[in-house]
Amino acid sequence: MEAAAASTEIWVLGWSVVLLIVHILVQALSLDLSGDLSIKYLLSPRDEGRISKGLVAGRLLRSLNNMLETYPAFIGLALALAVTGKTGELGAIGAITWILARVAYAVLYVAGVPILRTIVWFVSIIGLVLMVVRLMT
């Protein structure tokens, strides 16, 4: 059994946390840089629920929300593969596919690239499917 700490899936899981943190920080900074939300509002409990009207800020938020839709599945799959000792092969390929596609998706979304962005999203889903297949076989 391959040690979980040394598996590709666990390594990608660690990098996925880095990606998440970077995504959150860039999105949060975009709110301040867009200029339509004051620093006072950004430091408040945001009870009013204002949304930035900035184009890039909006895209960053939607891209982040999109990542958060599949991120729990990725975490669960990566951990399940490690715990069951089924790391490697399709699981590792799926994990790498998922994270590379998520990085590309974020860049394409912010750049406003419509069709390729959707194709890359689909590739990230294929990465998850590969992980499921490895787990279930």
Z-matrix of the N, CA and C atoms (Angstrom, degrees):
N
C 1 1.453
C 2 1.534 1 108.92
N 3 1.298 2 116.23 1 127.66
C 4 1.462 3 121.65 2 179.08
C 5 1.533 4 109.28 3 -70.19
N 6 1.308 5 117.22 4 136.41
C 7 1.461 6 120.35 5 178.21
C 8 1.515 7 109.94 6 -62.05
N 9 1.333 8 116.39 7 133.09
C 10 1.460 9 121.28 8 -177.06
C 11 1.520 10 111.79 9 -58.59
N 12 1.322 11 116.85 10 -39.14
C 13 1.463 12 119.84 11 -177.34
C 14 1.522 13 111.89 12 -64.97
N 15 1.333 14 116.63 13 -25.40
C 16 1.459 15 119.75 14 -177.21
C 17 1.525 16 112.56 15 -95.34
N 18 1.328 17 117.27 16 -3.32
C 19 1.465 18 119.39 17 -175.37
C 20 1.530 19 111.62 18 -74.71
N 21 1.305 20 113.61 19 151.13
C 22 1.469 21 120.50 20 177.27
C 23 1.521 22 110.52 21 -59.86
N 24 1.320 23 116.73 22 -40.41
C 25 1.463 24 120.56 23 -178.22
C 26 1.531 25 111.96 24 -61.83
N 27 1.311 26 117.39 25 -41.05
C 28 1.471 27 120.87 26 178.49
C 29 1.525 28 109.94 27 -70.53
N 30 1.309 29 117.24 28 -38.15
C 31 1.467 30 121.39 29 177.08
C 32 1.531 31 109.67 30 -61.28
N 33 1.338 32 116.99 31 -45.65
C 34 1.467 33 120.92 32 178.69
C 35 1.532 34 110.03 33 -66.57
N 36 1.323 35 117.27 34 -36.18
C 37 1.468 36 120.18 35 177.01
C 38 1.527 37 110.36 36 -58.91
N 39 1.320 38 116.67 37 -43.66
C 40 1.469 39 119.86 38 176.45
C 41 1.518 40 112.16 39 -60.45
N 42 1.329 41 116.64 40 -45.45
C 43 1.464 42 120.07 41 178.32
C 44 1.526 43 112.06 42 -66.98
N 45 1.333 44 116.56 43 -27.75
C 46 1.470 45 118.54 44 177.77
C 47 1.525 46 111.07 45 -67.00
N 48 1.322 47 116.57 46 -32.13
C 49 1.472 48 120.10 47 175.83
C 50 1.523 49 109.50 48 -67.31
N 51 1.321 50 117.01 49 -40.92
C 52 1.471 51 120.88 50 175.96
C 53 1.529 52 109.33 51 -59.92
N 54 1.333 53 116.82 52 -46.21
C 55 1.462 54 120.58 53 178.21
C 56 1.524 55 111.10 54 -59.30
N 57 1.309 56 117.01 55 -43.98
C 58 1.465 57 120.68 56 179.44
C 59 1.529 58 111.19 57 -61.32
N 60 1.320 59 117.21 58 -46.30
C 61 1.463 60 121.04 59 -179.16
C 62 1.527 61 110.60 60 -63.01
N 63 1.322 62 116.66 61 -44.84
C 64 1.466 63 119.90 62 178.24
C 65 1.527 64 110.50 63 -61.69
N 66 1.319 65 116.14 64 -44.03
C 67 1.468 66 120.49 65 179.97
C 68 1.534 67 110.99 66 -60.11
N 69 1.323 68 116.18 67 -45.49
C 70 1.469 69 120.93 68 179.43
C 71 1.527 70 110.72 69 -63.02
N 72 1.334 71 117.30 70 -46.22
C 73 1.468 72 120.55 71 -178.25
C 74 1.526 73 112.07 72 -64.82
N 75 1.325 74 117.01 73 -44.41
C 76 1.468 75 119.99 74 179.38
C 77 1.519 76 110.07 75 -63.58
N 78 1.322 77 116.53 76 -42.14
C 79 1.471 78 120.09 77 178.99
C 80 1.525 79 110.45 78 -63.66
N 81 1.316 80 117.74 79 -43.62
C 82 1.467 81 120.84 80 179.75
C 83 1.526 82 111.30 81 -65.11
N 84 1.327 83 116.73 82 -42.01
C 85 1.464 84 119.77 83 178.22
C 86 1.522 85 111.70 84 -65.05
N 87 1.318 86 117.20 85 -32.19
C 88 1.464 87 120.05 86 179.53
C 89 1.518 88 111.63 87 -65.12
N 90 1.322 89 116.94 88 -28.12
C 91 1.464 90 119.79 89 178.40
C 92 1.521 91 110.65 90 -65.97
N 93 1.328 92 116.07 91 -41.18
C 94 1.463 93 120.42 92 178.92
C 95 1.528 94 110.81 93 -71.85
N 96 1.318 95 117.04 94 -39.87
C 97 1.463 96 121.24 95 -177.51
C 98 1.523 97 112.85 96 -72.01
N 99 1.341 98 116.57 97 -25.37
C 100 1.463 99 118.90 98 -179.72
C 101 1.524 100 110.86 99 -66.72
N 102 1.340 101 116.59 100 -24.20
C 103 1.455 102 120.93 101 175.00
C 104 1.518 103 115.69 102 81.43
N 105 1.344 104 118.33 103 -8.99
C 106 1.456 105 117.81 104 -177.49
C 107 1.528 106 112.71 105 -92.88
N 108 1.335 107 117.43 106 -4.04
C 109 1.458 108 121.45 107 173.48
C 110 1.528 109 107.48 108 -121.68
N 111 1.305 110 116.48 109 126.20
C 112 1.456 111 120.09 110 -177.14
C 113 1.525 112 110.72 111 -72.71
N 114 1.312 113 115.47 112 156.50
C 115 1.463 114 120.85 113 177.21
C 116 1.526 115 109.44 114 -61.72
N 117 1.330 116 116.50 115 -33.91
C 118 1.462 117 120.47 116 178.20
C 119 1.532 118 109.92 117 -61.20
N 120 1.322 119 116.36 118 -43.46
C 121 1.464 120 119.89 119 178.71
C 122 1.536 121 110.71 120 -66.70
N 123 1.340 122 116.88 121 -42.11
C 124 1.461 123 120.36 122 -177.51
C 125 1.523 124 112.55 123 -64.84
N 126 1.340 125 117.35 124 -27.72
C 127 1.461 126 121.38 125 178.58
C 128 1.526 127 112.55 126 -90.68
N 129 1.321 128 116.96 127 -3.63
C 130 1.461 129 121.66 128 -179.14
C 131 1.534 130 110.11 129 -86.39
N 132 1.349 131 116.79 130 176.62
C 133 1.466 132 119.17 131 176.39
C 134 1.538 133 112.88 132 -73.80
N 135 1.327 134 116.73 133 -0.72
C 136 1.474 135 123.91 134 175.90
C 137 1.530 136 112.65 135 57.16
N 138 1.333 137 115.35 136 42.30
C 139 1.461 138 120.42 137 -179.93
C 140 1.519 139 112.84 138 -64.45
N 141 1.312 140 117.10 139 -25.75
C 142 1.461 141 121.00 140 -177.93
C 143 1.527 142 112.77 141 -76.91
N 144 1.310 143 117.75 142 -17.20
C 145 1.453 144 121.52 143 177.48
C 146 1.517 145 115.12 144 64.56
N 147 1.315 146 117.61 145 36.22
C 148 1.470 147 120.11 146 177.44
C 149 1.522 148 110.77 147 -66.37
N 150 1.307 149 115.71 148 150.09
C 151 1.464 150 121.90 149 177.58
C 152 1.520 151 107.80 150 -122.45
N 153 1.319 152 115.28 151 137.22
C 154 1.454 153 119.59 152 178.77
C 155 1.522 154 110.37 153 -64.10
N 156 1.315 155 115.62 154 139.88
C 157 1.460 156 120.96 155 176.71
C 158 1.533 157 111.46 156 -91.34
N 159 1.336 158 116.48 157 -2.69
C 160 1.460 159 121.11 158 179.60
C 161 1.517 160 111.54 159 -66.60
N 162 1.301 161 116.73 160 135.69
C 163 1.466 162 122.76 161 -178.19
C 164 1.523 163 111.49 162 -60.23
N 165 1.322 164 117.05 163 -52.07
C 166 1.468 165 121.19 164 -178.34
C 167 1.526 166 110.66 165 -66.87
N 168 1.320 167 117.82 166 -40.74
C 169 1.464 168 120.84 167 178.82
C 170 1.528 169 110.40 168 -60.49
N 171 1.302 170 117.34 169 -41.92
C 172 1.458 171 121.20 170 178.14
C 173 1.516 172 112.25 171 -64.94
N 174 1.322 173 116.22 172 -42.32
C 175 1.464 174 120.01 173 178.82
C 176 1.529 175 111.11 174 -65.78
N 177 1.329 176 116.71 175 -40.55
C 178 1.460 177 119.91 176 178.44
C 179 1.527 178 111.07 177 -63.10
N 180 1.314 179 117.12 178 -40.10
C 181 1.460 180 120.68 179 178.67
C 182 1.524 181 110.83 180 -65.51
N 183 1.323 182 117.31 181 -45.62
C 184 1.467 183 120.27 182 -179.97
C 185 1.529 184 111.10 183 -65.71
N 186 1.320 185 116.94 184 -38.10
C 187 1.461 186 120.93 185 177.60
C 188 1.525 187 110.74 186 -64.69
N 189 1.324 188 116.82 187 -43.09
C 190 1.461 189 121.13 188 177.66
C 191 1.521 190 110.29 189 -62.30
N 192 1.322 191 117.08 190 -46.41
C 193 1.466 192 120.39 191 179.16
C 194 1.519 193 110.96 192 -60.19
N 195 1.326 194 116.73 193 -38.49
C 196 1.450 195 120.75 194 178.93
C 197 1.531 196 110.48 195 -63.76
N 198 1.321 197 117.10 196 -42.26
C 199 1.466 198 120.05 197 178.32
C 200 1.521 199 110.46 198 -62.31
N 201 1.324 200 116.49 199 -40.73
C 202 1.461 201 120.62 200 -177.51
C 203 1.532 202 112.16 201 -66.26
N 204 1.321 203 117.40 202 -18.60
C 205 1.466 204 120.38 203 177.37
C 206 1.527 205 111.96 204 -70.51
N 207 1.321 206 118.16 205 -35.90
C 208 1.464 207 120.46 206 -178.01
C 209 1.531 208 112.72 207 -104.53
N 210 1.316 209 117.27 208 -11.67
C 211 1.462 210 119.99 209 -175.80
C 212 1.530 211 113.34 210 -60.96
N 213 1.337 212 119.72 211 -42.48
C 214 1.469 213 118.02 212 177.72
C 215 1.536 214 112.63 213 -59.46
N 216 1.323 215 117.26 214 -38.53
C 217 1.469 216 120.31 215 178.08
C 218 1.522 217 110.25 216 -63.64
N 219 1.328 218 116.97 217 -42.70
C 220 1.459 219 120.15 218 179.04
C 221 1.530 220 110.78 219 -61.78
N 222 1.321 221 116.70 220 -46.88
C 223 1.471 222 120.50 221 -179.93
C 224 1.525 223 109.94 222 -58.92
N 225 1.326 224 116.53 223 -48.99
C 226 1.454 225 120.74 224 -179.44
C 227 1.520 226 112.31 225 -59.76
N 228 1.319 227 116.15 226 -43.93
C 229 1.462 228 120.03 227 -179.48
C 230 1.531 229 111.77 228 -66.47
N 231 1.319 230 116.73 229 -44.45
C 232 1.470 231 119.95 230 179.87
C 233 1.525 232 110.63 231 -60.79
N 234 1.317 233 116.89 232 -44.04
C 235 1.466 234 120.34 233 179.58
C 236 1.526 235 111.56 234 -69.04
N 237 1.325 236 116.99 235 -40.90
C 238 1.463 237 120.25 236 179.41
C 239 1.523 238 111.10 237 -63.01
N 240 1.324 239 116.82 238 -40.57
C 241 1.462 240 120.13 239 177.56
C 242 1.525 241 110.71 240 -63.33
N 243 1.325 242 116.49 241 -40.71
C 244 1.466 243 120.11 242 -179.87
C 245 1.523 244 111.23 243 -67.96
N 246 1.321 245 117.33 244 -44.01
C 247 1.467 246 121.66 245 -177.28
C 248 1.527 247 111.32 246 -66.79
N 249 1.317 248 116.77 247 -38.50
C 250 1.464 249 120.41 248 -178.21
C 251 1.526 250 112.54 249 -83.31
N 252 1.320 251 116.97 250 -6.46
C 253 1.455 252 120.26 251 -179.67
C 254 1.519 253 113.23 252 75.00
N 255 1.333 254 115.70 253 19.48
C 256 1.466 255 120.01 254 -178.78
C 257 1.526 256 111.90 255 -100.38
N 258 1.308 257 116.74 256 30.82
C 259 1.456 258 120.07 257 179.13
C 260 1.513 259 109.96 258 -72.54
N 261 1.312 260 114.95 259 160.66
C 262 1.457 261 120.65 260 178.93
C 263 1.514 262 111.94 261 93.49
N 264 1.303 263 114.93 262 -177.67
C 265 1.464 264 122.90 263 178.49
C 266 1.531 265 111.34 264 51.72
N 267 1.332 266 117.00 265 -129.24
C 268 1.469 267 120.46 266 -176.74
C 269 1.524 268 112.86 267 -61.69
N 270 1.328 269 116.68 268 -32.72
C 271 1.466 270 119.77 269 179.66
C 272 1.523 271 111.82 270 -63.52
N 273 1.318 272 115.94 271 -44.23
C 274 1.466 273 120.42 272 179.35
C 275 1.522 274 111.17 273 -68.00
N 276 1.328 275 115.70 274 -42.77
C 277 1.471 276 119.40 275 177.12
C 278 1.525 277 110.05 276 -61.03
N 279 1.323 278 116.71 277 -42.18
C 280 1.466 279 121.16 278 179.15
C 281 1.519 280 112.44 279 -63.23
N 282 1.328 281 116.85 280 -43.08
C 283 1.462 282 121.00 281 -179.49
C 284 1.526 283 110.92 282 -63.53
N 285 1.318 284 115.97 283 -45.95
C 286 1.469 285 120.12 284 179.45
C 287 1.529 286 110.13 285 -64.86
N 288 1.318 287 116.01 286 -42.12
C 289 1.471 288 120.30 287 177.69
C 290 1.508 289 110.65 288 -59.38
N 291 1.332 290 116.66 289 -45.66
C 292 1.461 291 121.11 290 -178.05
C 293 1.525 292 111.14 291 -60.00
N 294 1.344 293 117.41 292 -50.28
C 295 1.472 294 118.56 293 -175.17
C 296 1.524 295 111.88 294 -68.93
N 297 1.320 296 117.39 295 -40.18
C 298 1.468 297 118.66 296 178.68
C 299 1.526 298 110.79 297 -64.15
N 300 1.320 299 116.15 298 -39.94
C 301 1.465 300 119.88 299 178.03
C 302 1.523 301 111.09 300 -66.71
N 303 1.327 302 117.91 301 -36.10
C 304 1.477 303 120.29 302 179.61
C 305 1.533 304 110.56 303 -66.99
N 306 1.320 305 117.25 304 -39.88
C 307 1.468 306 119.98 305 176.99
C 308 1.519 307 109.81 306 -64.02
N 309 1.324 308 116.65 307 -47.74
C 310 1.464 309 120.71 308 179.63
C 311 1.524 310 110.89 309 -62.39
N 312 1.330 311 116.99 310 -40.26
C 313 1.459 312 121.27 311 -179.96
C 314 1.523 313 110.74 312 -60.03
N 315 1.328 314 117.02 313 -46.32
C 316 1.462 315 120.72 314 -178.92
C 317 1.526 316 110.66 315 -60.17
N 318 1.316 317 116.29 316 -45.06
C 319 1.471 318 120.48 317 179.86
C 320 1.531 319 110.46 318 -63.68
N 321 1.324 320 116.78 319 -45.85
C 322 1.466 321 120.68 320 -179.23
C 323 1.523 322 111.78 321 -65.99
N 324 1.327 323 116.91 322 -38.00
C 325 1.464 324 120.14 323 179.69
C 326 1.528 325 110.40 324 -64.33
N 327 1.315 326 115.93 325 -47.66
C 328 1.466 327 119.91 326 -179.13
C 329 1.532 328 110.73 327 -63.97
N 330 1.326 329 116.39 328 -34.99
C 331 1.465 330 120.82 329 178.85
C 332 1.530 331 112.33 330 -75.36
N 333 1.327 332 116.90 331 -12.24
C 334 1.462 333 120.59 332 178.52
C 335 1.516 334 114.61 333 79.91
N 336 1.318 335 117.14 334 26.16
C 337 1.472 336 121.71 335 179.71
C 338 1.531 337 107.85 336 -85.98
N 339 1.342 338 118.42 337 112.56
C 340 1.466 339 119.69 338 -170.86
C 341 1.535 340 116.76 339 -78.61
N 342 1.288 341 120.99 340 -59.49
C 343 1.465 342 122.25 341 -169.96
C 344 1.523 343 111.71 342 -74.66
N 345 1.304 344 117.15 343 -46.99
C 346 1.467 345 120.56 344 178.82
C 347 1.522 346 110.80 345 -59.75
N 348 1.313 347 116.74 346 -37.41
C 349 1.466 348 121.35 347 178.10
C 350 1.526 349 110.38 348 -57.95
N 351 1.316 350 117.36 349 -44.07
C 352 1.463 351 121.67 350 -179.88
C 353 1.521 352 110.93 351 -66.98
N 354 1.310 353 117.51 352 -38.62
C 355 1.467 354 121.19 353 177.16
C 356 1.525 355 109.90 354 -62.98
N 357 1.325 356 116.62 355 -42.75
C 358 1.468 357 120.92 356 179.72
C 359 1.530 358 110.05 357 -65.91
N 360 1.317 359 117.47 358 -37.44
C 361 1.476 360 120.56 359 175.85
C 362 1.527 361 109.15 360 -59.56
N 363 1.323 362 116.15 361 -45.05
C 364 1.461 363 120.96 362 179.53
C 365 1.533 364 110.65 363 -61.29
N 366 1.313 365 117.26 364 -38.33
C 367 1.464 366 121.35 365 177.04
C 368 1.532 367 110.06 366 -61.42
N 369 1.336 368 117.32 367 -38.93
C 370 1.469 369 119.63 368 178.34
C 371 1.527 370 110.72 369 -64.10
N 372 1.318 371 116.72 370 -35.95
C 373 1.467 372 121.02 371 177.38
C 374 1.530 373 109.68 372 -67.51
N 375 1.318 374 117.27 373 -39.43
C 376 1.464 375 120.81 374 175.89
C 377 1.534 376 110.14 375 -59.05
N 378 1.338 377 116.44 376 -38.72
C 379 1.463 378 120.13 377 176.30
C 380 1.521 379 111.55 378 -58.65
N 381 1.325 380 116.70 379 -43.53
C 382 1.473 381 120.14 380 177.79
C 383 1.523 382 110.86 381 -65.04
N 384 1.325 383 116.95 382 -40.70
C 385 1.467 384 120.95 383 179.70
C 386 1.534 385 110.30 384 -62.10
N 387 1.322 386 117.04 385 -40.93
C 388 1.465 387 120.32 386 177.19
C 389 1.537 388 110.67 387 -60.44
N 390 1.305 389 115.93 388 -39.46
C 391 1.465 390 119.86 389 178.58
C 392 1.534 391 110.97 390 -66.06
N 393 1.322 392 116.46 391 -40.03
C 394 1.472 393 120.68 392 178.45
C 395 1.530 394 109.62 393 -64.30
N 396 1.322 395 116.45 394 -45.15
C 397 1.469 396 120.04 395 -179.74
C 398 1.531 397 109.83 396 -58.97
N 399 1.316 398 117.29 397 -44.82
C 400 1.479 399 120.52 398 178.95
C 401 1.530 400 110.67 399 -62.22
N 402 1.318 401 117.19 400 -40.98
C 403 1.465 402 120.97 401 -179.46
C 404 1.524 403 111.24 402 -66.02
N 405 1.304 404 117.57 403 -38.87
C 406 1.463 405 121.90 404 -172.55
C 407 1.535 406 113.62 405 -86.45
N 408 1.330 407 117.03 406 -9.59
C 409 1.469 408 117.83 407 -178.78
C 410 1.512 409 111.74 408 -106.29
